[in-house]
């Protein structure tokens, strides 16, 4: 009787748990799986935004047309350039700032709080602020450049400087996130390890390069994973600052998706580009996951 009662109680608990899970799982499927399937199916159709009832199945014609477009190839390169350029600077500057400010010294807490401010702003607001700063007539950057005796340049309207200028803004906004994660990782390192290294005569550079960096590899891999995803799908920052110009110097895949979907109203083509971008992001995630798995297996765990 006791065993039967326990069995009935477990079944009752399982039924209650199932009831609580149904709604969240259904909502998750609704907002993730359904849009993905819809986008995939739309990418296989000739779908004009204002005539969805006339959509026709065209198979892989949208993808074939994409790979024949020179603009698509250059957009892929611009997307990768933006993502990798931003990632390298974000990781490097974030690690450097963490090395300088992870100590518990007077005033460092205030500095850490101030450094977080850019993360709290939306990309559109950040883009507007920096657009004014880059302005060749009233921008503070142009004023400082001219005072330094350097030639004044139209940063956002020059094909040679537009991409670096946008990357700098993206780095400025998201480096504080990297900094905070690295500070947390450094705080979790046993003080005994650092003390033993200093007793053995290791200097700051040796500790940073040969002790902290290997211990933080799993943290670095995770941060790189998150930043890579965010950088590859960055849209609002670039759109507000340059709209993909001048020319195609900042014309990335998210900008192309927007222009195809809401400029030319070709939703089939836009969804095909989105699926390709998703594939690129997944490949990057798989590569970074492989790095994280190898470092974890080697025992480099903070």
C-alpha positions in Angstrom: 0.0 0.0 0.0 2.8 2.4 0.9 4.6 1.7 -2.4 1.4 2.2 -4.3 0.7 5.5 -2.6 4.2 6.7 -3.3 3.8 5.7 -7.0 0.5 7.6 -7.2 2.1 10.7 -5.6 5.0 10.6 -8.1 2.6 10.4 -10.9 0.6 13.3 -9.5 3.8 15.4 -9.1 4.8 14.6 -12.6 1.3 15.6 -13.9 1.6 18.9 -12.1 5.1 19.6 -13.4 3.9 18.8 -16.9 1.1 21.3 -16.6 3.5 24.0 -15.5 5.8 23.2 -18.4 3.3 23.1 -21.2 2.7 26.9 -21.4 6.4 28.0 -21.3 7.4 25.3 -23.8 4.5 26.3 -26.1 5.5 29.9 -25.9 9.1 29.1 -26.6 8.2 27.1 -29.7 5.9 29.9 -30.8 8.5 32.6 -30.6 11.5 30.6 -31.8 10.7 27.5 -33.8 7.7 28.9 -35.7 9.5 32.1 -37.0 12.5 29.9 -38.0 10.3 27.5 -40.0 8.4 30.4 -41.5 11.6 32.1 -42.6 12.9 28.9 -44.1 9.7 28.3 -46.1 9.6 31.9 -47.2 13.1 31.7 -48.5 12.0 29.0 -50.9 9.2 31.2 -52.4 8.9 34.3 -54.5 7.2 36.4 -51.8 6.4 40.1 -52.3 5.6 41.8 -49.0 2.3 43.4 -50.2 1.0 40.4 -52.1 1.5 37.3 -49.8 -1.4 35.5 -51.4 0.5 35.5 -54.7 3.6 33.8 -53.3 4.9 31.0 -55.4 7.3 28.2 -54.7 10.7 28.7 -56.4 12.9 26.2 -54.6 16.5 27.3 -54.2 16.2 30.0 -56.9 16.5 32.8 -54.2 19.7 31.2 -52.9 21.1 30.7 -56.4 20.4 34.4 -57.3 22.1 35.5 -54.1 25.3 33.7 -54.8 25.4 35.3 -58.3 25.1 38.8 -56.8 28.5 40.5 -56.3 26.8 42.7 -53.6 26.0 39.6 -51.6 29.6 38.4 -51.6 30.9 41.8 -50.6 28.3 42.0 -47.8 29.5 38.7 -46.4 33.1 40.0 -46.3 31.9 43.3 -44.7 30.0 41.3 -42.1 33.0 39.2 -41.2 35.3 42.2 -41.2 33.0 44.0 -38.8 32.6 41.0 -36.5 36.3 40.0 -36.4 37.6 43.6 -36.1 35.2 44.3 -33.3 35.9 41.0 -31.5 39.7 41.4 -31.5 39.6 44.9 -30.1 36.8 44.1 -27.6 38.7 41.1 -26.2 42.1 42.9 -26.1 40.8 46.1 -24.5 38.6 44.3 -22.1 41.4 42.1 -20.9 43.7 45.1 -20.5 41.2 47.0 -18.5 40.4 44.0 -16.4 44.2 43.6 -15.6 44.3 47.3 -14.5 41.1 47.6 -12.5 40.4 44.1 -11.0 42.3 45.0 -7.8 40.3 46.3 -4.8 41.9 49.7 -4.5 40.3 53.1 -3.6 38.5 54.6 -6.5 38.6 51.5 -8.7 34.9 50.6 -7.8 33.8 54.0 -9.1 35.8 53.6 -12.3 34.3 50.1 -12.8 30.8 51.6 -12.5 31.6 54.4 -15.0 32.9 52.0 -17.5 29.6 50.1 -17.5 27.6 53.1 -18.7 28.0 52.4 -22.5 26.5 49.0 -22.1 23.4 50.5 -20.6 22.7 52.6 -23.7 20.8 51.2 -26.7 22.8 50.8 -29.9 20.6 53.4 -31.7 21.3 56.0 -29.0 25.0 55.2 -29.1 25.0 55.6 -32.9 23.3 59.0 -32.7 25.8 60.2 -30.1 28.8 59.1 -32.1 27.4 60.4 -35.4 27.4 63.9 -33.9 30.9 63.3 -32.5 32.1 62.3 -36.0 30.4 65.3 -37.7 33.0 67.2 -39.7 31.5 70.5 -38.7 30.4 70.3 -35.1 31.9 67.0 -33.9 34.3 66.9 -30.9 36.4 64.3 -32.7 37.1 66.6 -35.6 37.9 69.4 -33.1 40.5 67.3 -31.3 42.0 66.1 -34.6 42.3 69.6 -35.9 43.9 70.8 -32.6 46.4 68.0 -32.9 47.4 69.3 -36.3 46.0 66.3 -38.2 43.9 66.6 -41.3 40.2 66.7 -40.8 38.3 63.8 -42.4 34.6 63.0 -43.0 34.8 59.8 -41.0 31.4 58.4 -41.9 31.3 59.5 -45.5 34.7 58.2 -46.5 34.9 54.7 -47.9 38.3 54.2 -46.3 37.3 55.3 -42.7 33.6 54.4 -42.4 34.0 50.8 -41.4 36.8 51.5 -38.8 34.7 54.4 -37.4 31.7 52.1 -36.9 33.9 49.3 -35.4 35.3 51.8 -32.9 31.8 52.7 -31.8 30.8 49.0 -31.4 34.0 48.4 -29.4 33.3 51.4 -27.2 29.8 50.1 -26.4 30.6 46.4 -25.7 34.1 46.4 -24.3 32.7 47.2 -20.8 30.8 43.9 -20.9 34.0 42.0 -21.7 35.8 43.9 -18.9 33.1 43.0 -16.3 33.2 39.3 -17.2 37.0 39.2 -17.1 37.1 41.0 -13.8 34.7 38.3 -12.4 36.9 35.6 -13.8 40.1 37.1 -12.3 38.3 37.4 -8.9 37.7 33.7 -9.0 41.4 32.8 -9.4 42.8 31.6 -6.1 45.0 34.3 -4.5 47.4 31.6 -3.5 48.3 31.0 -7.1 49.2 34.6 -7.7 51.1 34.9 -4.4 53.1 31.9 -5.2 54.0 33.3 -8.7 55.1 36.6 -7.1 57.2 34.8 -4.5 58.9 33.0 -7.4 59.7 36.4 -9.0 57.0 36.6 -11.6 56.3 40.1 -12.7 52.9 41.6 -13.8 53.5 40.7 -17.5 54.4 37.2 -16.7 51.4 36.7 -14.4 49.1 38.2 -17.0 50.5 36.2 -19.9 51.4 32.8 -18.4 49.0 32.5 -15.4 45.8 34.5 -15.8 45.4 34.1 -19.5 45.5 30.3 -19.5 43.2 30.2 -16.5 40.7 32.5 -18.2 40.6 30.6 -21.6 37.1 29.1 -20.9 35.8 32.5 -19.9 37.4 34.1 -23.0 35.8 31.4 -25.3 32.4 32.1 -23.8 32.7 35.8 -24.1 34.0 35.5 -27.7 31.0 33.3 -28.5 28.5 35.8 -27.3 30.3 38.7 -28.9 30.7 36.9 -32.3 26.9 36.3 -32.4 26.1 39.9 -31.5 28.7 41.3 -34.0 27.5 39.2 -36.9 23.9 40.2 -36.5 24.6 43.9 -35.6 22.1 46.1 -37.5 20.8 49.1 -35.6 24.2 50.7 -34.9 25.4 50.4 -38.5 22.0 51.4 -40.0 21.7 54.6 -37.9 25.3 55.7 -38.5 25.8 54.9 -42.2 22.8 52.9 -43.6 25.4 50.6 -45.2 27.3 53.4 -47.0 29.2 55.2 -48.3 28.9 53.0 -51.3 29.0 49.5 -49.8 31.8 50.1 -47.3 29.6 49.2 -44.3 26.9 47.2 -46.2 26.7 44.1 -44.0 24.2 41.1 -44.3 21.7 42.5 -41.7 21.6 45.8 -43.7 21.0 43.8 -46.9 18.2 41.8 -45.2 16.5 45.1 -44.3 16.9 46.6 -47.7 15.6 43.5 -49.5 12.7 43.0 -47.1 11.6 46.5 -46.5 13.2 48.4 -49.3 12.5 46.1 -52.3 9.8 44.2 -50.4 11.2 40.9 -51.6 10.7 38.9 -48.4 11.8 35.6 -50.1 15.2 37.0 -50.9 15.4 38.7 -47.4 14.7 35.4 -45.7 17.2 33.6 -47.8 19.9 36.0 -46.7 18.8 35.6 -43.1 19.1 31.8 -43.4 22.7 32.2 -44.8 23.5 34.6 -41.9 22.1 32.0 -39.5 24.4 29.4 -41.0 27.4 31.6 -40.7 26.6 32.3 -37.0 26.1 28.6 -36.4 29.5 27.8 -38.0 31.2 30.4 -35.8 29.4 29.0 -32.7 30.5 25.4 -33.5 34.1 26.6 -34.0 34.2 28.5 -30.7 32.5 25.6 -28.9 35.3 23.3 -30.2 37.8 25.7 -28.7 36.0 25.8 -25.4 35.7 22.0 -25.3 39.4 21.5 -25.9 40.4 24.0 -23.2 38.1 22.4 -20.8 39.4 18.9 -21.5 43.0 20.2 -20.9 41.9 21.3 -17.4 42.1 25.0 -18.0 39.2 25.8 -15.8 39.0 28.8 -13.6 
